[in-house]
Amino acid sequence: GLTFEMAQSGRMTYAVQKEFENAIKWLESKKVSGITGDCGFMMAFQVLARKIATRPIFMSSMVQCPIIASAFDPKEKILVLTANGQTLKPQKEVLLNSCGFDVDEDRFLIFGCQDIPGFDAVAKGEAVPLDIVQPGIVKMTMEILKKQPLIQGILLECTELPPYADALRAATGLCVWDAITAADFYINAYKDNPRFGLNDWQNEWDGVHDDYSFGQNLIEADRRELINKVGAPAPKPKAKPKAKTKAMMQKIQRRIQKQQA
């Protein structure tokens, strides 16, 4: 029931809120490192989500606003690109204040990509033609920078925009943050740093993804209530992770003991 329109409104029904809470708890039962949303408008639910979660939860790339703002002079500006500037602006106060810092409306400049050729596919729920949209996004951004020379960084609010982050970095020479950089920030805080410090204390990822079909965590009665009725094949059996041998684990333990001595 958590549709795009509901996320855009910033309000959940009671029933959807209960399902939202259950979804967060289910993800934590899978021992995830962090939880995020797949739409920037879900920032409106950040306060609710962090009351439920025990793991880091970042519902939108907008959670990076405080750390971005602290890195630049107060007079310098941040460009925020979104799918539709008109629909995001009414939520600006809610979205940015949920990050826990005072909002400077003149500092975070919001521009929508709704008029870029090909980007209307987002609103239609269709595949976005990258080869058509990417030049348009770069061109629009360069034009904005000419008019706003104090812009020192770019934040991509919409989860459809990360594919264009590298093109923007290359064209502008500016820092570009998006949903991917937000996820990397929290995930990397859990990972072993192989360059220094204690090493080999964490098993490497075995390269096996958990199979997931839309709605598989729901009981049948709840599954029938799904707005999205797209079916999916039954999940395949998950491959067993490659466990480290006993000899390898003993070697690691000896190395750790030696480092701690």
Secondary structure per residue as TSV (DSSP state, phi and psi in degrees):
chain	resnum	aa	ss	phi	psi
A	1	G	-	360.0	-10.1
A	2	L	-	-81.7	82.5
A	3	T	-	-81.7	168.6
A	4	F	H	-59.1	-40.8
A	5	E	H	-63.9	-37.7
A	6	M	H	-69.1	-41.4
A	7	A	H	-62.2	-39.5
A	8	Q	H	-65.1	-34.1
A	9	S	H	-74.3	-23.0
A	10	G	T	79.3	11.2
A	11	R	-	-132.5	136.4
A	12	M	-	-106.3	151.6
A	13	T	-	-76.3	164.4
A	14	Y	H	-59.3	-43.3
A	15	A	H	-63.6	-42.8
A	16	V	H	-67.0	-37.8
A	17	Q	H	-61.9	-40.3
A	18	K	H	-64.5	-39.7
A	19	E	H	-67.7	-35.6
A	20	F	H	-61.4	-45.9
A	21	E	H	-62.3	-43.4
A	22	N	H	-64.6	-37.3
A	23	A	H	-64.7	-40.7
A	24	I	H	-64.0	-44.1
A	25	K	H	-65.4	-36.0
A	26	W	H	-66.2	-43.1
A	27	L	H	-62.9	-39.2
A	28	E	H	-68.1	-29.3
A	29	S	H	-67.3	-20.5
A	30	K	T	-86.9	3.6
A	31	K	T	61.7	44.5
A	32	V	-	-72.0	157.4
A	33	S	S	-83.0	-24.4
A	34	G	-	-167.3	165.7
A	35	I	E	-131.5	134.1
A	36	T	E	-135.7	177.2
A	37	G	-	-111.2	166.0
A	38	D	S	-106.6	18.6
A	39	C	S	-149.9	132.9
A	40	G	G	-59.1	-28.8
A	41	F	G	-67.3	-13.5
A	42	M	G	-70.4	-7.0
A	43	M	G	-57.1	-27.9
A	44	A	G	-61.6	-19.9
A	45	F	G	-105.0	11.7
A	46	Q	H	-60.5	-46.1
A	47	V	H	-62.4	-44.1
A	48	L	H	-62.7	-44.9
A	49	A	H	-63.3	-41.6
A	50	R	H	-74.2	-15.7
A	51	K	H	-73.6	-24.1
A	52	I	H	-93.2	-42.5
A	53	A	-	-78.8	151.0
A	54	T	S	-108.3	-16.6
A	55	R	S	-93.1	162.5
A	56	P	-	-56.7	133.3
A	57	I	E	-131.6	128.1
A	58	F	E	-139.2	95.8
A	59	M	-	-72.8	-13.4
A	60	S	S	-154.6	158.5
A	61	S	G	-62.8	-15.2
A	62	M	G	-64.8	-17.2
A	63	V	G	-64.3	-15.3
A	64	Q	G	-79.9	-6.6
A	65	C	H	-54.3	-46.0
A	66	P	H	-60.9	-44.2
A	67	I	H	-71.3	-31.7
A	68	I	H	-67.8	-46.7
A	69	A	H	-62.1	-37.6
A	70	S	H	-70.7	-16.1
A	71	A	T	-87.2	-9.5
A	72	F	S	-126.2	159.3
A	73	D	-	-61.6	142.9
A	74	P	T	-56.1	-23.5
A	75	K	T	-79.9	-17.5
A	76	E	S	-82.4	152.8
A	77	K	E	-114.1	158.8
A	78	I	E	-119.1	129.1
A	79	L	E	-88.5	125.9
A	80	V	E	-110.8	115.7
A	81	L	E	-98.2	133.1
A	82	T	E	-134.4	170.0
A	83	A	S	-66.1	-39.2
A	84	N	-	-147.2	110.0
A	85	G	H	-61.4	-34.4
A	86	Q	H	-68.8	-35.1
A	87	T	H	-82.0	-23.0
A	88	L	H	-82.7	-35.7
A	89	K	G	-56.1	-39.9
A	90	P	G	-61.1	-23.2
A	91	Q	G	-97.1	2.3
A	92	K	H	-54.2	-46.5
A	93	E	H	-62.2	-45.3
A	94	V	H	-64.7	-47.1
A	95	L	H	-61.6	-49.2
A	96	L	H	-78.2	-37.0
A	97	N	H	-68.3	-24.2
A	98	S	T	-67.0	-17.8
A	99	C	T	-78.1	-9.8
A	100	G	T	89.6	27.1
A	101	F	S	-146.4	160.0
A	102	D	-	-67.9	140.9
A	103	V	-	-90.3	130.4
A	104	D	-	-110.5	101.8
A	105	E	T	-62.1	-25.1
A	106	D	T	-82.4	-14.8
A	107	R	T	-89.7	-39.9
A	108	F	E	-97.5	105.2
A	109	L	E	-94.8	117.2
A	110	I	E	-96.3	127.7
A	111	F	E	-131.7	135.4
A	112	G	E	-93.1	154.1
A	113	C	-	-103.9	13.0
A	114	Q	T	-62.4	-25.8
A	115	D	T	-95.1	1.6
A	116	I	S	-74.4	130.2
A	117	P	T	-53.3	127.1
A	118	G	T	94.2	-20.6
A	119	F	T	-77.7	-11.5
A	120	D	T	-64.7	-11.6
A	121	A	H	-62.3	-27.0
A	122	V	H	-62.4	-50.2
A	123	A	H	-64.6	-29.9
A	124	K	H	-84.4	-8.3
A	125	G	T	74.8	26.5
A	126	E	-	-107.3	168.9
A	127	A	-	-67.3	133.4
A	128	V	-	-86.2	125.8
A	129	P	-	-74.2	98.3
A	130	L	H	-57.4	-41.8
A	131	D	H	-65.7	-22.8
A	132	I	H	-91.3	-41.4
A	133	V	H	-75.6	-39.6
A	134	Q	H	-56.0	-48.8
A	135	P	H	-60.4	-34.4
A	136	G	H	-67.6	-39.9
A	137	I	H	-67.7	-42.7
A	138	V	H	-63.3	-44.5
A	139	K	H	-61.4	-46.4
A	140	M	H	-61.3	-43.0
A	141	T	H	-63.8	-43.4
A	142	M	H	-62.7	-36.7
A	143	E	H	-67.1	-38.0
A	144	I	H	-65.5	-41.8
A	145	L	H	-64.1	-33.4
A	146	K	H	-64.7	-36.6
A	147	K	H	-83.8	-24.2
A	148	Q	-	-127.0	74.8
A	149	P	T	-67.1	-11.7
A	150	L	T	-83.3	-3.2
A	151	I	E	-68.5	125.4
A	152	Q	E	-117.8	-1.9
A	153	G	E	-161.7	161.5
A	154	I	E	-129.2	131.5
A	155	L	E	-116.6	122.6
A	156	L	E	-93.2	105.4
A	157	E	-	-75.6	-39.7
A	158	C	S	-77.3	139.0
A	159	T	T	-74.9	-3.4
A	160	E	T	-89.1	-4.1
A	161	L	-	-95.9	-19.8
A	162	P	G	-52.4	-30.8
A	163	P	G	-59.9	-16.9
A	164	Y	G	-103.7	3.0
A	165	A	H	-61.6	-45.3
A	166	D	H	-64.7	-39.5
A	167	A	H	-62.9	-37.3
A	168	L	H	-70.7	-38.9
A	169	R	H	-62.0	-44.3
A	170	A	H	-66.0	-39.5
A	171	A	H	-78.3	-35.0
A	172	T	H	-101.9	-26.2
A	173	G	-	74.3	11.1
A	174	L	S	-99.3	163.2
A	175	C	E	-69.0	139.1
A	176	V	E	-129.5	121.7
A	177	W	E	-109.0	149.1
A	178	D	-	-154.8	-167.5
A	179	A	H	-63.9	-29.4
A	180	I	H	-71.9	-44.9
A	181	T	H	-64.7	-32.1
A	182	A	H	-65.3	-46.2
A	183	A	H	-64.5	-42.7
A	184	D	H	-60.8	-38.3
A	185	F	H	-58.1	-46.3
A	186	Y	H	-80.0	-39.8
A	187	I	H	-65.2	-42.7
A	188	N	H	-63.4	-22.8
A	189	A	T	-68.8	-16.5
A	190	Y	T	-96.0	-15.9
A	191	K	S	-89.7	149.3
A	192	D	-	-64.5	133.8
A	193	N	-	-92.6	107.7
A	194	P	T	-73.4	-10.4
A	195	R	T	-81.1	-27.2
A	196	F	S	-162.7	173.0
A	197	G	S	78.6	-166.5
A	198	L	S	-67.3	126.6
A	199	N	-	-117.6	165.4
A	200	D	S	62.9	23.4
A	201	W	-	-93.3	-7.1
A	202	Q	S	-125.4	132.0
A	203	N	-	-65.9	140.1
A	204	E	-	-72.9	150.6
A	205	W	-	-62.7	135.6
A	206	D	-	-82.1	-1.1
A	207	G	S	83.2	4.6
A	208	V	-	-100.1	123.0
A	209	H	-	-85.6	142.6
A	210	D	-	-72.5	127.5
A	211	D	-	-72.4	139.4
A	212	Y	-	-143.9	129.5
A	213	S	-	-107.8	140.0
A	214	F	T	-51.8	121.9
A	215	G	T	84.9	5.6
A	216	Q	T	-67.2	-20.2
A	217	N	T	-82.1	-2.3
A	218	L	S	-97.6	153.9
A	219	I	-	-74.3	162.8
A	220	E	H	-58.0	-40.2
A	221	A	H	-62.4	-41.1
A	222	D	H	-71.8	-33.3
A	223	R	H	-63.6	-32.6
A	224	R	T	-69.3	-18.9
A	225	E	T	-88.4	-3.1
A	226	L	-	-61.3	137.9
A	227	I	S	-71.5	-44.1
A	228	N	-	-82.4	113.8
A	229	K	-	-98.4	10.7
A	230	V	-	-62.2	124.6
A	231	G	-	-80.8	164.0
A	232	A	-	-147.4	147.9
A	233	P	-	-64.5	155.4
A	234	A	-	-61.3	142.6
A	235	P	-	-62.8	142.4
A	236	K	-	-78.3	155.3
A	237	P	-	-59.0	136.1
A	238	K	-	-76.3	132.9
A	239	A	-	-68.1	145.5
A	240	K	-	-74.8	137.4
A	241	P	-	-66.6	150.5
A	242	K	-	-78.1	108.4
A	243	A	-	-79.0	147.4
A	244	K	-	-73.9	144.4
A	245	T	-	-69.1	161.7
A	246	K	H	-61.7	-40.7
A	247	A	H	-62.9	-40.0
A	248	M	H	-66.3	-41.8
A	249	M	H	-64.9	-38.0
A	250	Q	H	-65.6	-37.5
A	251	K	H	-63.9	-42.0
A	252	I	H	-64.2	-42.7
A	253	Q	H	-62.3	-41.3
A	254	R	H	-63.5	-39.3
A	255	R	H	-65.5	-41.2
A	256	I	H	-64.3	-43.4
A	257	Q	H	-61.9	-38.2
A	258	K	H	-67.0	-40.6
A	259	Q	H	-66.9	-33.3
A	260	Q	H	-83.8	-14.9
A	261	A	-	-67.3	360.0
